[in-house]
Amino acid sequence: MPSEVTPAPLGRRPWHLALHMYVAFFTLCYFVKGLYFIFHPAPFFSLTQHPRTDQIWMYGLAALFVAAVSLFIILRTYKVAFALLSRRLAGRSPAPALRTDRLLVLCCTVAALAFLIPRAGDVVQALQTGSFLIRRSAASWEEFSSGMLGMKALFMQIQAGLLIILSVYAVQRRDWGLIMISLLYFLASAITSNGSRFQLLSSILLLPTLYYLLVKRRPSHRNLFVAGIYGAVLLLPFLAAFLLVARRSTGSLFATEQVFIAALVSFDPADHLVNYLYVLPVDWLGTRTIEEIWQVVPRALFPDKPFLYGMLALQNVLYPGSIGNHTGTFLYGHYPMSSLAVAVDFGFLPGLVLHALMTGWFLAFLDAGFETNSLLLVALFAMNIFFLYHLIRVGIVNHVIMGLQSMFIPLLIASALRWAGKFSLTWRPVRRPT
């Protein structure tokens, strides 16, 4: 586990939760999966396998080395950044002011009702049929190509960010009315998650986790909680895989190959990195990284926006034909290329170092901000803590750009509403002279 750094600004021992969650997923995705590629004679690949079977161990070893270098830089950067940010953020207000936040609470409550009321029928139907565990619908090509899908996603993610801010406020203030509204939102979000396992789990776990961390946590709980992070991330996939194998296998319940395939099939960053190191389509000019800015340009406003850019273009290089562009079909099979493949794609060594430095700073900002107990900084932590696997899948540049609509715009709106809440219009009757 990562070593300790500077104490928290409020005098408490920092828990470094974002760092530990990231390291746990990083270990599972790169080190456990990398060792599997090295020692298994014919490992299973989630996607097309590029190296020959007798070459996989060599590229798996190279992937382990790249992962170790990246993690070393991330940990060293985190240590320095956390110390600096802790001192810098120590003066932040630990709790929101009631009077100035009334406008924020009102707008977030309206956003919650706007989410819940139209989906009441879908929630009831999903519960009756049990369809909340399976994928029920997919966007059409017309909706995607017109840009309407992106516009809908934009407003949905801004709404989701505001409701996470509301949930943090509700827990900080022990406002049980707002807690119940937040609980209804997260339950409805889980039920209507359209089969997304990560959205389902994060929706169920976020509010209880916030309540524990902001209200119930004690210094003596730290070691157990941190160990629980590593245990959940590293052990639960294998326990779940064992149950899956036990349910469907006609052979041994302890078939190592079947358990590893079932456990690691969803954790494929190392697969992409091994394939990348074999093909080595290095973008020495960083064009694909720069192209990621297209993500913030709505297709509905700019119809000439390309369909293949950035990480999608890299996928098309590694897995030709997997996207379906210009074939008259919907863009299918979008596989995030992993943080390390995206990092080394930017000039290889410079990209690896730069992405690791940025990742260390980002994780330090999440943890240092959480320790201040400031509303917006805790909300930023909450928006990321269960999605750090996404950071490993897409890399820091993509994670931050994608977070513009789900993190930074909601935080900006909330900050503006808090500022506007400082002002109030009062009416005083004019007294007539007697």
N, C-alpha and C positions, 0 to 999 in steps of 0.2 A: 504494500500500500504506500501511497506517496507520503513523504516525510512532512513533519509539521513546519509551519512558517510563522510569521509574526502574529501575535494575539489579535483577537477581534477588537474593533474600536470601542465596543461597549464593555470591555473587560472580560467577556466570555471566551472560552476556548473555541476557536473556529472549528467548524465541522467539515469544511471543504467538500460539500455535498456534490456540487457540479463536477469538481475534479474527479472525485471517486466514481461517480456514475459514468463519466467519460472513460476513465481508465478501465473500468470493468467491461464496458462494451468494446473498447479497443482491444483488450486482452482476448475476449471471445472471438472477435472478428478477424484479428490478424495473427495473434500468437497461437491460440488453440487451433484455428483453422489452418494456419501455416504448418504447424507440427503434423497435422493430419495429412497435408499434402506431401510432406517430407517422408513420412514413415509408412504411409499406406501404399501398397504396390499398385493399386489402380483406383485412386480417389475419384469420388463423384463430383462433377462440376455442375453448378446451377445453370450455367449457360454453355455456349460452345467452348470446347476445350481446344486451345491452340497448340501448346507444347505436346510432343509425343509423350506417351505414358512413361517411357524410360527417362524423359527429361524433366518431368514435373518436380522431382525432388530438388533439382538444381535451382529451378526458378522459384520454388517454394522457399528455399534457403535465402535466395536473394530478396524475396518479399519480406522475410523475417528481418533481415538486416535493415532494409529501408524502414520498416515499422519501428525497429528499435531506435534508429537514429532520430526519427520523427518524435517518438515519445520522449526521448531524452531531452530534446530541445523544448518540447512543450512543458515538461516538468520544471526545467530550469527557468524558463520564461515565466511560468506561473508563480514560482517562488518570489521572484523579483517584483512582478506586477502586483501580486496580492499585498505585499508589504507596502508598496507605494500607494495603491488604491485604498487600502485600509486607513492609512493616515489621511489621505485626501478626502475620504467620505465620512470620516469620523464625526464631522459637525452636522451631518444631515439630520433633519427632524425625524425622530424615531416613530412618530405616529401622525396621522392626518388630523387636521383641525375639523371639528364638526360643522361649524357654520359655513365655512368656505367650500365644503365638499357637497353641499346640498344639491347643487346643479349637476355635479358629476354623478351623484347617486341617482338622481331623477333620470338623466339621460341613459345611464346604464340599465336601470330598471325597465325603461321603455324598450331598450334593445333586447332585454331578456323576454319580455312579453311578445315582442315582434317575432322572436324565434319560436316561442312555445305555442302560441295560439294557432298558427297555420299548420303546425306539425302534430297537433293533438290526435287527429284521426290516424296519421301514420304510426304514431306511437302505439295506439290501441291495437291497430291491425298487426303490427310487428310482434306485439306481446301475444296476441291470440294465435298467430301462425308460427311463432318462433323464428321468423325470417330475419331477426336482427343479427344473427350469426353468419349469414351468407350474403354474398354480393347480389343485389337485387336489380340494379340498373347500371347502364353505362351511357355516356354522352354520345350523341350522334356526330357524324362527320360535319354536317351542316352547322351544328351548334358550335363545334370547335373552330371550324374554318372561318366562321363569321366573327368570332371573337366574343360571342355572348357567354360562352362557358367561362372565359377568363374574367369578364366583368362580374358575373355571379360569384365566382370564387373570391374576387377582390372584396366585395361587400361582406361576404360570409366570414372571411378571415378577419376583417376589421371588427365585425360584430363579435366574433369569438374572443379577440383580444380585449375588447371592452368588458366582456363578461368575466374574463379571468381577473381583470382589475377590480370589478365589483366583488368577486368572491374573496379576494385578498382584503379589501376594505371591510367586508362583512365579518370575516374572522378576526381581523385586528380589533374591531369595535364590539365583538361579541353580539352583533345584531342578529338575533335569531330569525327575524322576518326576512332579512336579506340573505341569510344563510340558507333558508328554505327555498328562496327563489333561485339561488345559485345551485342548490342540490337538484331542483327540478330541471334546470338547464343541463347540468352534466348528465343526469339520467336520460333525458331526451336525446342528448347528443350521442350517448353511448348506444341507445336503441336504434337511432337512425344513422349509424356510422357506416352503413352500406358494406358491412363485412370487413372493415379495416380493424385488424387486431390491435394495432397500436393506439388508434383513436378510442377503441372500446376500452382498453385497459387504462389509458390516461384519463379518460372521462370519469371512470369509476374511482380511480385512486387519488385524483388531484385534490379534491376538497378535504377528504380525511387526512391526507398528508399535510396539507396546509394547516389544518386545525392542530395537528400534533406538533408540527415544527414551530408554530407561532404561539401556541397556548400551553401545550403539555410537555414539551421537551425539557429534559433536565441534563446537566453536565454528565451525570453518571450513565446516561443512556447512549452516549456518543459511540463507544466502541461497538456496542451491540447493533446500533442502527447502521453504522458503516459496514460492519460485517454482513448485515442483512442485504445491503446493496450488492456486494460481491456475490453473496450466496444466491440471490434472486437472479442476477444476470448470468452467472456462470453455471449454476446448478439446475435451475428450473427448466431451461430448454432440454436438458438431458433427461430429467425426470418426466417431463411431458412426452419426450420422444420414447422413453421406455414404456409408458402407458400406451402410446400409439402403436408401438411394435407388438406389445402384449395383446392388444385388441385385434390386430389384423394378421399377425404373423402365424404361419403354420409350423415354423421351425423353433429354434431356441429363442427364449425370451431375452437372452443375454447376447444376441448376435451383435457384435461390436459395430460392424459395418452398417447395419440397419439403424442402430441407435444414433450413430454419428451423422448419417445422412438425414434422418428425421430431425435431429436437433439443429444442424447447421445449415440446412437448405435455405433458411430465410436470412442467414447471416453470410452474405456473399461478397463483401468488400475484398477479401483476399483472392477470391476467384478472379475478379476484374484486375487486380494488381498483378497476379501471375500472368494473365493473358497480356496485359500491357507490357510487362517486362520482356515478354517474348516478341511481341510485334514491334515495340518501341516506336510508336508514331509521335515522337516528341515534337511539340509545337514550339520551336525555338523563338519565334517572335511573340508568343503569348496571344495570338489572335483569338483562339477559342475562349480563353479566360476573359478577354475584353468583351467578347460577344455576349457574355452572360448579362450585360446591362439590358439586353432586349427583354429580359424578364419583367422589367418595370414599365415597359411600353405596351399598353393595351392594344391588342390586335384590332378591336372594334374602332379604335381611333386612328390606327395606322395599318390599313389593310395589306400593305406591301411588306409587312414584317415577315422575315424568313421563317420557314418551318423547321429548318435544321440550323442550329447555332449552338455554340458553347458545348455543354456536356452532351446534348443530343448529337451534335456533329461528331464528338469523340466516340459515342456509342456506334454511330454509323460506320466509323473506321474500324473499330474492333469487331463489330458484329454486323457486317454488311447485310442489308435487307431486313434487319430486325425491327425497323421503325415503320416502313410502309410509305415513306414520303414519295409523292408524285406517282403513286400507283392507283389513285382514285379510292383509296381506302383510308380508314381512320388511323391516326398515329397510334400504333399499338406497341406494346412491349417496351415501355420506357423504364430502363433499369439504371438507377443512379450508379455512377461509375466508381464510387468509393473515394474517400478523401485523399488517399495517397496516390491513386492513379491520376486524379485531377491535379494534385499538387505537382507531381513530377512531369506532368504534361506541359507545365509552364517552364520550359528550359531545363528540366530535370533538377539539378542540385539547387539553383536559386529558388525554384518553385517549392521544393521540399522544405527549405529553410524558412522561406517567407510564410508559407502556410502554417508551419509549426509555431512560428513566433506569434502570428495573429490568433491562432487557436489558444495558445497559452494566455494571452491577454484577455481574450473573450471569456474564458473560463474563470479567470481571476476576477473580472468585473462582475460576473454573475455571483460568485461567492462573497466577494467583499460587499457588494450591494445588498445581498440578503442579510448579512450580519448587521447592517444599519437599522433594519426594521422599517425603512422608509417605504411608503405605499408603492410608489412607482418602481423602485428598485426591486422590491420583493416580487412585484407583479412580473417584472422582466425575468427574474429567476423562475417563477412559476410557469412562464410561457416556454421555458427551455428544458426544465429538469427532466421531464419524461420524454423529451424529443432529442436527447443527445446522441442517440443512435442515428437520427437523421443527419446530424453534424458529421458523423463518421461516414455515412453513405454518400453525402454530396460534397463535403469539404466546407471550409470556413467561408470562402467567397460566396458560394451558392447559398449557404445557410443564412448569411446576413442579407443577401439580396432578396431571397425568398421571404425573409422576416420583415421586409419593409412594410408589407400590408398586414401581417399578423402580429407584429411586435411594435415597430417604431411608429407607424401611423396611429394605432390605438393609444400608445403612450403620449404622443404629441397631442392628440385630441383630449385625453384626460388631463394633461398639464394645462391646456388652454381652458378647459372647463373649471379647473381648480382656481386658475387665475381670475376667470370671469366671476367666480363665486365670491370673490372678495368685495365685489361692488353690488350694491343693492339700491333700488329706487325707493324712496320714501315720499309719501304725500302728506303734507301738512296743510290743514285748512287755514285759509286767510281770515284773520279776525277783523271784523268790521269795527270801526271806532264807535263807541257809544256816545 
